[in-house]
Amino acid sequence: MSDDDKILFVDDEPSILAALRRHLQKKFDMSTATSGQAALEMIKNDGPFSVIVCDMRMPGMLGTEVLNRVQTLSPDTTRIMLTGNTDQQTAIDAVNEGNVFRFFTKPCEMDALTQGLEAGIRRYQLVTRTKADLMANMNHELRTPLNAIIGFSSMIKDQVLGPIGNETYLEYIDDINRSGEFLLGLINDILDVSDFGSGSLKLNEENADLAEIIASSIRLVGLRAEKGAVLINCTSNPDLPKLCVDIRRTKQTLLNLLENAVKFTPEGGCVSLESRLVEDGSIVLTITDTGIGMNDDEVRIALTRYGQVDSGLDRKLQEGTGLGLPLAKGLMELHGGTLDVQSEKDQGTQITLCFPSERVIADCANSSVS
């Protein structure tokens, strides 16, 4: 086992954690948490963990919910459940909701648990090594030629070296340029999503003017909205306090959500964005569209990585691999915030982002509260 492999045990009984530490700390790099929320914070701040071992019955958050959320925060981490619940339904829920790799009941033989932990670490190492090799190849073998395609096609499209003289060729080169930019953006998103699994995606935090981030994001998506005859309304409060966030990642989140809203809203529709400071000191952003909407099953699919929902619109409007929404959700959770999706088929979609009060700069938090 590598010295870099870390294991997180989650149990609300300190005596059990102490016993596990006595038996296992010489063999494994162990950390412990006594609640689901504490475990999720440790994964965000101290990860990546190769393996997480979680109890089922804990106050505030069941083990299945903890493991389910770990799939978003650190999807490569091997998930194991060690619980005193021996009923069949608990095991079924652990597999279906927590996607566990192993299931152990208390009391558990330490040799069996040790073997399970070693198998979990080997699984984690295989996943991360395979992904690292793939991402390295993608980064070099795909991005390098794509940058050349985009650069040279831009020169030809702008007729830098002289007129082309054939309108059909100009249309073709414009398609090549746009396709290259789309593929490059797609590769960048795939690399970002991959970073969630390795735990290497870290925030570059600084004090930011959220109103400026919102305005910049709307400007960038404005051309697409204009081409699609979709109106964008913004009722953002310009007096919002500053936030301590990663500016690039926050803008990436808003762009993904706004582009999705515009893409899935037919001509003549509307996309609106509202921001406000609420009573608990958090800042809430709401993006609402009058688009095609989704049912509950489609929302669940859309929130999974690569889970693309068939829109029923022209295929050109739904290009992509379904990375935008899960990437935005993951970035919000890295900030300690939340992303909630409410949607109804043929009625539109509302996405609510919440930045916690801890992100609000205190000496600026004097704006009106809604």
N, C-alpha and C positions, 0 to 999 in steps of 0.2 A: 504494500500500500504506500502511496506517496505521502510525504509530510504535509502536502497541501490539502489533503482530503480531510474535511471537517464534518462532524456529525452533530446534529441538533436534536436533543430529546425534549419533548414537550409533555408535561404532566402537572396537574394541579396538586399532587401530593409530594411535598418535599422529601419525605422519607424514601419514596420510590426512586426519585432522582439521585438521592445520596447513595442508595444501594447500587444503582447502575454505575455511578461514578466510581465506587470502590472496586467494582469488578472489571470495568472496561477502560478506565482512564489510562492505564499503562499501555494499552494496545491502540487506542484511538484518540484523536484530538477532539475532545467532547466539549459541547456547550449545552446549557440547559435553560429552559424557560418554563414558568409556572402558569402561563395562560397563552391562548391563541394569539391575542393581540401582541403580547410581548414577543412571541416567536416571529410574527410577521415583521415587526420592527427590526429584530435581529437579522432577519434575512435581507432586509433592505440596507441595513447599515453595516453588517459584518459578513455578509455573504461573499462568494457563493458557498453553500454547504453541499457536500456530495450526497448526504443522506439526511432526511428528517424522519424521526420516529415520534409518532404522536399518539396520545391517549384519545379515546373517543369521548367520554363524558367529562366535560370541563365547564365551569360556569362562564357564561357570556358568549362562548363560541364552541360549538361541537368540533370534534376532530375532523369530521368530513368537510366542514366548511373551511377549516384551516388548510387542509391538504388541497382543497379545490382552489383556494386563493394562491397557494404556493405555485400552482400550475401557471398562473399569470406572472407572478413575481420572479420565479426561478424554475421554468418548466423542465430543465434538464435534471434537477434534483430528484433523486430516487426517494419515493414516499413509502414509508412503512408504518403500519398501525400496530401498536402494542397496547392491548386494552383488557380490562377485566370483564367486559361484556362478551359472553360466549354464545349469544343467540345468533341464529343464521342470518337474521335481517341486518344485524350490525355488520357482519362480514359482507353482505351484498351491498349495503350502502357504502362501505369503505371502498369497494371495487368500483361501483358505478359513479359515486360522487367524488371520491378522493383519488381515484385511479391509482390504487396502492400496488406496490411491487411485491410486498410480503405482508402477511397478516399473522400476528402472534397474540396468544391470550396469556394473561397473568394467572398464576405464576408461570414463568417461562424459563426453560433451561438455558443457562448462559452460553453453553456451547452452541446451541441451536441459534440463539440470537446473534452470537458472534459470526457464525457462518452466514446468516442473513445480512448482517451489516457488510461483511466482506463482499458478498455477491452484489449488494447495492452499490458499493463503491466501484466495483468492476464495471457495472452497468453504466454508472455516471462517467467513468473514464472513457469507455467506448463511445458513448454518445458525444461527449465534448471533443474527443480526438477526431472523430469522423466529421463533426460539424466544422471544427477548426480547419481541417484539410479542405473541405468543400468551400468554406468562406474565403480561404486564402486564394484558392484557384479562381473563384468568382471575382474577387477583388482585383486580381491582376489580369487574368486571361480575358475577362469580359469588359471591365471598365476601361482598360487601356485602348482597345480598338474602338469602343463606343465613343470615347472622347475624340478620337480621330475622325470617326464618321460624322459626329455632330459638328466638329470644327470645319471640316472641308465642305460639308453640305451647306453650312451657313454661308461660307464664302461664295459657293455657287449660287445659292438662293439670292444673295445680295448682288450677284453679278459683279464681284469685285474686280475680276480680270477682264471684264467686257460682257456685252449682252449675249444672252443665249439665243434669242430669236425664235424660240418655239415655246408657246404657252403651255403645251402639254408637258414638255420637259420640266418647266418651272413647277407645274403641279406635282410631278413625280418627286422632284428634289425636295419640295416642301413636305411631302408625305414621309420621305426618308428622314428628314431632319426632325420632324415631330415624333416619329417612331423611335428614333435614337434617344431623344430626350425622355420619352416615356419609359423606355427600357432602363436608362440610367437611373431615373427616379425609382423605378421598381427594384433595381438591384440595391440601391441605397436603403430602401425600406426593409428589404430582406435581411441585409446586414445588421440593421438596427434591431429588428425582431430577434435575430440570432444572439445579439449581445445581451438580451434579457436572460436567455437561458444560461449563458456563461457567467452572468453577474458582472460583466465588464463595462456595462453601460452605466456611467456615473454622471451626475448632474454637475454642471459648471454654474454654480449659483451666484447671483448678484441681484442687487436691488433694481427693480424694473418698473417702468410705467406701463401698466396693463392697457391703458387707453391707447398708447402708441402701438403696442403689439397688435391690438385688435384692428386699429386703423390700417396698419401695414398689411395684415392678413387679408382684409377686405379688398384692398387695392390689388393685391396679387391675384385674387380669384375673380376680380371684377370683369376681366376680359372674357373669361369663360362664361360668366353669367350673362354678359351682354350678347355673346354669340348664341346662347341658348334661350334668349328672351326671358330671363329670370330676373326678377327684381330683388335686390338685397336692401333690407332695412336694418339700420343699426340704432338702437336706443341705449347705447352704452353710456354710463355715467362718467363724464370726463373728470370728475373730482374724486375718483376712487383712490384710496391709499395705495402706496407702492407695495409691491410683493417681492419677496426673496425667492426667485425662481431661476431656472435655466432659460434664458430668453430664447435661444434657438429652439430648444425642445418645446417650449410653450407655443411658439409660433408654428412649429411643425404640427402640434396637436390641433390648433385652430384651423390651419390650412387643410389638414386631412378631413376634418369634420365639415368645413365649409364647402370644400370641393365635392365631397360626397352628397351634401344637401343639394347643391346646384345640379350635380350629375343626375340625381334621381328625381328632380322636379321638372315636370313637362313645361313646355312653352307657356308663358303667361302666368306662371306660378310665382311664389314669393318665398324668400329665405330671410328670416329675421334673427338678429342677435341682440340679446339684452344682458347687461351686467349690472350687478348691484351688491352692496354690502348688507349683510343680514344681521339679525340681532345677536347671534352667537359670535360675531366678529369675523366670520368667514366671508369669502367673496364667491359669488355664484354667477356663472355664465350660462345662458340658455340659448341654444340654437334650435330654431323651429322652422320647418319647411312644410310646404303644401304639396309634397310629392306623393309618390306611390305608396309609401308606408310599408310596414311589415307586420305579419302576425307574430305570435309569441315564439313559434318554432323558428321562424326566419330571424328574429332578433337573436335567439340563442346561437344560430349558425353564424350570423354576422359578427358576433363577439369572439368567435374562435378564430385562431390563426388560419389563414387561407380559406376561410369559410365564406365563399361568395354566394350571394343570393340572386337567383334569377329574377331580374326586374320586370320582365315583360316588355321593356322598352326596346328600342333599336339597339342592337349589339354594340354599336359604336359608343353609346351612352354608358355602357356598363363595363368598359374596359378596365382591367385590373385583376388582382388576385385576392382581394378581400383582406388586405393588410392594414388599411387605414384605420378602421375602428378598433381592432385589438391593439394596434400600436398606440393610438391615442389613449386608450384605457390604461395600458401599461405605463405610459409616460405620466399620466395623472397619478397613478398609484405610487410611482417613484417619488413624486412630490408630496406624498402623504394625503392626496386628495381622492376624489371619487368621480366616476363617470356613470351616469344613469341614462338608460334609453327607454323612452316611452313611445310606442308607435301603434298605429292602427291601419290596417290594410285600406288603401285608397283614400286615407284621410291625412297622411303626413306623419312626420317623425319629430319628436322633441328630445334633444340631448342636453342634459344638465351636467355641467362641470362645477365642482366645488373645491376651491382652494382653502385649506384649513386656516383657522385664525393664527396659528403659529407661523404661517407664511406672510402675514400682514405686518408691515413695518409699523411698529407701535406709535412712533412719534408722528406718523402721517395718518393714523386711523382716527381722523376727526370728521370724516364725511358723514352725510346723513345716512341713517339706517332705514332700510325698507322693512 
